[in-house]
């Protein structure tokens, strides 16, 4: 009787699960996901095309390859597919980097020149990669621009609307919780790749104090409470054994910075 009872329970559970799954429209679900992916891809292309037409993009192999060599350990040690990131370097004095839809990552030369070392730069880039990995970009745009406006861009919006989207991406902060999440994810990325995150905290702190440079430091000026963020990172690192393995030599780092002057 016990065996029979167990058998009936199993059969009942099987049909219960089957009935539940039968109510889910998997085709519709995957079509929605596909539509969202398609919208983001088109949106990323439209925004990047506008930037490419209005900014000076650096294609120099030595500069592009050096930045790639810095990003590779972060990606490799954190299960991030490097080829999924579309990294662009813009010749601009602003100290800035920002994420865009469809995994675009834009880095200004002003940011590279402002960083004393590769660790500081990787902290910022890791922060932006975390926004990409966490799908923060589309959340931000949907909230601040509106989904209907974003959809209109993919079907042929004018340049004024596109420029407004670019302004939102480059000069306004994410929600505080998303900023904190991106900071800590960047720190974890770095620790996993044996990159010291403390210079990232130092970078935040120093730029928040440097009034002269602060005028050109849009990445910090639009990311509130940078000093507090620096302290949060340092507190998180207290007591942790930090392994640090430089990617570039000091000479190669300085040559990299000189090459973008």
Secondary structure, DSSP 8 states (H G I E B T S, - for coil): -HHHHHHHHHHHHHHHHHHHHHTS-HHHHHHHHHHHHHHHHHHHHHHHHHHHHHS-EE--HHHHHHHHHHHHHHHHTTT--GGG-EEEEE--SS--EEEEGGGEEEEEHHHHHH-SSHHHHHHHHHHHHHHHHTTHHHHHHHHHT-HHHHHHHHTT--HHHHHHHHHHHHHS---HHHHHHHHHHHHHHHHHTT--SHHHHHHHHHHHH-HHHHTT-HHHHTSS-HHHHHHHHHHHHTT-------SS-HHHHHHHHHHT-
